[in-house]
Amino acid sequence: MTTLIVDNGAGTAKAGFSTDPEPRIIPNCVTKAKNVRTRIFIGDQIDECKDLSSLYYLLPFQRGFLVNWEIEKQVWDRLFSKDVLQVDFNETRLILTEPFFNFPSIGEAINEVIFEEFQFHALHRTQAPTLTCYKHQKDKETSGSMFGTLVIDSGYSFSHIVPFYKNKPVKEAIVRVNVGGKVLTNHLKEVISYRQLMVMDETYVINQMKEDVCYVSTQFNKDMEIARKKYPENTISRDYILPDYTHIKRGYVRTQEESSKKSKGDEQMIRMNNERFAVPELLFQPADVGIPEMGISESIIHSLSLVDEELSPHLLNNTVLTGGNALLPGFQDRLQSDVRSMASDDFDVSVSMPGNPITFPWQAGCDLAADPSFPSLCVTRQEYEEHGHTICSNKFNV
């Protein structure tokens, strides 16, 4: 019996068998290209598209919840097909992630699609932070740290702060911040469109640019002052050369020396100055653009105020970052310094980040699949046919 793990994120789906060394990471969307009118690109088929300017996205997730099943089924059909993973449904157990506080109706729809349409042998529904906690505890294997873990999962649609007590999420203390990678990309598009070049349609290109150039500042005001200066005092400003999809297939950053010169020939260039750190700052200060919420650092302290006092020091000393935003340079240092300054002096603060925060929950799923107790966590198709949705809602901790 094989086990397939699908970490079904709103931005990308990470999928693979428990025996694979690495998952396949495919965009969880259907895209249409401006210059190819005849076809749509499902998931990773976008790699076949030559011109990635002005892509039109159809996303299955809205605000982090799976609402568009037509598109999700297309992506899953592609994912499970012989071109990608070649799944034998009758002989495969599935571990599938979903967000915290998922609506029961969406959960029921997932059960129906998995068991009735695809006819998987068995299903285990969980959340990415739960898997992260499981693997983090397993890797540490020390008595003290087993008590509590704080998982910060900052992804495409939103960021979750999830405290765990003995591997169980403390539901009443989970905090969700409605800022994720999508908000950052959209804000960067608006800022650049207003200041330099109209890029409102270039989601794909600007997202790449965000990943290449942006970083999280640990001294925001100081960096702002540097960004006001001229070259050579300004060490922050960089030029980003946009792809034209004939000679330049992917945008790239010019070095600081090159950035002080003019662009050569017909290259299109965007000068990134304070945008480099002002855009990721939204994760920590969403109020800057009128999102009436706490930032991630404040939310961590708020979450700790909702758990038992005895648990707080364990959580602070055992904090794990996952999700795509954790890859922004400086993210870990900024969280460490922010939380350190807000938390009580008596507590140690330790913020760790796995080697690849995007695939970590998927790898945790592989470890879970190898656990001897794993089959008891699943609902088989036979049980589902007998008991329906009730057995799923009883068994899955969602």
Solvent accessible surface area in square Angstrom, and as a share of the most:
residue,aa,sasa,rsa
1,M,112,0.50
2,T,72,0.42
3,T,7,0.04
4,L,0,0.00
5,I,0,0.00
6,V,0,0.00
7,D,9,0.05
8,N,9,0.05
9,G,20,0.19
10,A,13,0.10
11,G,18,0.18
12,T,45,0.26
13,A,0,0.00
14,K,19,0.08
15,A,0,0.00
16,G,0,0.00
17,F,35,0.15
18,S,33,0.21
19,T,123,0.72
20,D,45,0.24
21,P,120,0.75
22,E,98,0.44
23,P,14,0.09
24,R,101,0.37
25,I,79,0.40
26,I,1,0.01
27,P,38,0.24
28,N,0,0.00
29,C,6,0.03
30,V,1,0.00
31,T,3,0.02
32,K,84,0.35
33,A,6,0.05
34,K,107,0.45
35,N,84,0.43
36,V,42,0.24
37,R,202,0.74
38,T,130,0.75
39,R,96,0.35
40,I,60,0.30
41,F,4,0.02
42,I,31,0.16
43,G,1,0.01
44,D,20,0.11
45,Q,33,0.15
46,I,9,0.04
47,D,119,0.62
48,E,94,0.42
49,C,11,0.07
50,K,151,0.64
51,D,35,0.18
52,L,24,0.12
53,S,24,0.15
54,S,27,0.17
55,L,11,0.06
56,Y,130,0.50
57,Y,61,0.23
58,L,50,0.25
59,L,32,0.16
60,P,0,0.00
61,F,11,0.05
62,Q,91,0.41
63,R,196,0.72
64,G,4,0.04
65,F,19,0.08
66,L,6,0.03
67,V,84,0.48
68,N,54,0.27
69,W,44,0.15
70,E,130,0.58
71,I,13,0.07
72,E,0,0.00
73,K,53,0.22
74,Q,65,0.29
75,V,0,0.00
76,W,0,0.00
77,D,79,0.41
78,R,39,0.14
79,L,0,0.00
80,F,8,0.03
81,S,36,0.23
82,K,162,0.68
83,D,99,0.51
84,V,18,0.10
85,L,17,0.09
86,Q,132,0.58
87,V,16,0.09
88,D,84,0.43
89,F,55,0.23
90,N,85,0.43
91,E,90,0.40
92,T,1,0.01
93,R,47,0.17
94,L,0,0.00
95,I,0,0.00
96,L,3,0.01
97,T,7,0.04
98,E,10,0.05
99,P,24,0.15
100,F,2,0.01
101,F,95,0.40
102,N,22,0.11
103,F,108,0.45
104,P,105,0.66
105,S,77,0.50
106,I,15,0.08
107,G,4,0.03
108,E,74,0.33
109,A,25,0.19
110,I,3,0.01
111,N,2,0.01
112,E,73,0.33
113,V,10,0.05
114,I,1,0.00
115,F,2,0.01
116,E,99,0.44
117,E,102,0.46
118,F,18,0.07
119,Q,83,0.37
120,F,0,0.00
121,H,60,0.27
122,A,1,0.01
123,L,0,0.00
124,H,18,0.08
125,R,12,0.04
126,T,8,0.05
127,Q,2,0.01
128,A,14,0.11
129,P,6,0.04
130,T,31,0.18
131,L,4,0.02
132,T,0,0.00
133,C,1,0.01
134,Y,42,0.16
135,K,32,0.13
136,H,18,0.08
137,Q,3,0.01
138,K,87,0.37
139,D,87,0.45
140,K,87,0.37
141,E,117,0.52
142,T,77,0.45
143,S,105,0.68
144,G,47,0.45
145,S,23,0.15
146,M,68,0.31
147,F,66,0.28
148,G,1,0.01
149,T,0,0.00
150,L,0,0.00
151,V,0,0.00
152,I,1,0.00
153,D,26,0.14
154,S,1,0.00
155,G,23,0.22
156,Y,72,0.27
157,S,20,0.13
158,F,20,0.08
159,S,0,0.00
160,H,9,0.04
161,I,0,0.00
162,V,0,0.00
163,P,0,0.00
164,F,0,0.00
165,Y,85,0.32
166,K,116,0.49
167,N,61,0.31
168,K,132,0.56
169,P,13,0.08
170,V,24,0.14
171,K,73,0.31
172,E,129,0.58
173,A,0,0.00
174,I,17,0.09
175,V,18,0.10
176,R,70,0.26
177,V,2,0.01
178,N,62,0.32
179,V,0,0.00
180,G,0,0.00
181,G,6,0.06
182,K,54,0.23
183,V,40,0.23
184,L,0,0.00
185,T,5,0.03
186,N,57,0.29
187,H,40,0.18
188,L,0,0.00
189,K,17,0.07
190,E,93,0.42
191,V,21,0.12
192,I,0,0.00
193,S,27,0.17
194,Y,195,0.74
195,R,133,0.49
196,Q,74,0.33
197,L,57,0.29
198,M,140,0.62
199,V,5,0.03
200,M,68,0.31
201,D,97,0.50
202,E,37,0.17
203,T,37,0.21
204,Y,52,0.20
205,V,8,0.05
206,I,0,0.00
207,N,50,0.26
208,Q,25,0.11
209,M,0,0.00
210,K,13,0.06
211,E,107,0.48
212,D,54,0.28
213,V,6,0.03
214,C,2,0.01
215,Y,39,0.15
216,V,4,0.03
217,S,1,0.01
218,T,74,0.43
219,Q,98,0.44
220,F,56,0.23
221,N,112,0.57
222,K,112,0.48
223,D,19,0.10
224,M,43,0.19
225,E,100,0.45
226,I,40,0.20
227,A,6,0.05
228,R,177,0.65
229,K,104,0.44
230,K,167,0.71
231,Y,109,0.41
232,P,87,0.55
233,E,109,0.49
234,N,9,0.05
235,T,72,0.42
236,I,10,0.05
237,S,19,0.12
238,R,52,0.19
239,D,0,0.00
240,Y,0,0.00
241,I,0,0.00
242,L,15,0.08
243,P,16,0.10
244,D,71,0.37
245,Y,23,0.09
246,T,96,0.56
247,H,158,0.71
248,I,31,0.16
249,K,117,0.49
250,R,111,0.41
251,G,4,0.04
252,Y,89,0.34
253,V,54,0.31
254,R,13,0.05
255,T,77,0.44
256,Q,42,0.19
257,E,107,0.48
258,E,72,0.32
259,S,6,0.04
260,S,50,0.32
261,K,124,0.52
262,K,183,0.78
263,S,38,0.25
264,K,133,0.57
265,G,80,0.77
266,D,134,0.69
267,E,35,0.16
268,Q,102,0.45
269,M,58,0.26
270,I,0,0.00
271,R,101,0.37
272,M,0,0.00
273,N,40,0.21
274,N,35,0.18
275,E,7,0.03
276,R,37,0.13
277,F,0,0.00
278,A,28,0.22
279,V,2,0.01
280,P,0,0.00
281,E,7,0.03
282,L,3,0.01
283,L,0,0.00
284,F,6,0.02
285,Q,78,0.35
286,P,2,0.01
287,A,69,0.54
288,D,93,0.48
289,V,62,0.36
290,G,62,0.60
291,I,38,0.19
292,P,126,0.79
293,E,53,0.24
294,M,68,0.30
295,G,1,0.01
296,I,0,0.00
297,S,3,0.02
298,E,78,0.35
299,S,1,0.00
300,I,3,0.01
301,I,50,0.25
302,H,75,0.34
303,S,0,0.00
304,L,15,0.07
305,S,82,0.53
306,L,79,0.39
307,V,16,0.09
308,D,102,0.53
309,E,148,0.66
310,E,131,0.59
311,L,11,0.05
312,S,12,0.08
313,P,42,0.26
314,H,66,0.30
315,L,0,0.00
316,L,3,0.01
317,N,71,0.36
318,N,6,0.03
319,T,4,0.02
320,V,2,0.01
321,L,1,0.00
322,T,1,0.01
323,G,11,0.10
324,G,34,0.33
325,N,9,0.04
326,A,2,0.01
327,L,92,0.46
328,L,14,0.07
329,P,82,0.52
330,G,26,0.25
331,F,1,0.00
332,Q,59,0.26
333,D,87,0.45
334,R,18,0.07
335,L,0,0.00
336,Q,60,0.27
337,S,54,0.35
338,D,27,0.14
339,V,3,0.02
340,R,82,0.30
341,S,92,0.60
342,M,85,0.38
343,A,13,0.10
344,S,52,0.33
345,D,130,0.68
346,D,126,0.65
347,F,56,0.23
348,D,99,0.51
349,V,16,0.09
350,S,43,0.28
351,V,13,0.08
352,S,44,0.28
353,M,65,0.29
354,P,20,0.13
355,G,84,0.81
356,N,67,0.34
357,P,0,0.00
358,I,45,0.23
359,T,2,0.01
360,F,18,0.08
361,P,5,0.03
362,W,1,0.00
363,Q,48,0.21
364,A,0,0.00
365,G,0,0.00
366,C,18,0.11
367,D,32,0.16
368,L,14,0.07
369,A,18,0.14
370,A,86,0.67
371,D,38,0.20
372,P,129,0.81
373,S,62,0.40
374,F,0,0.00
375,P,69,0.44
376,S,74,0.48
377,L,67,0.33
378,C,4,0.02
379,V,0,0.00
380,T,42,0.24
381,R,55,0.20
382,Q,130,0.58
383,E,55,0.25
384,Y,15,0.06
385,E,124,0.56
386,E,118,0.53
387,H,103,0.46
388,G,24,0.23
389,H,51,0.23
390,T,89,0.52
391,I,31,0.16
392,C,1,0.01
393,S,77,0.50
394,N,126,0.64
395,K,79,0.34
396,F,5,0.02
397,N,71,0.36
398,V,61,0.35
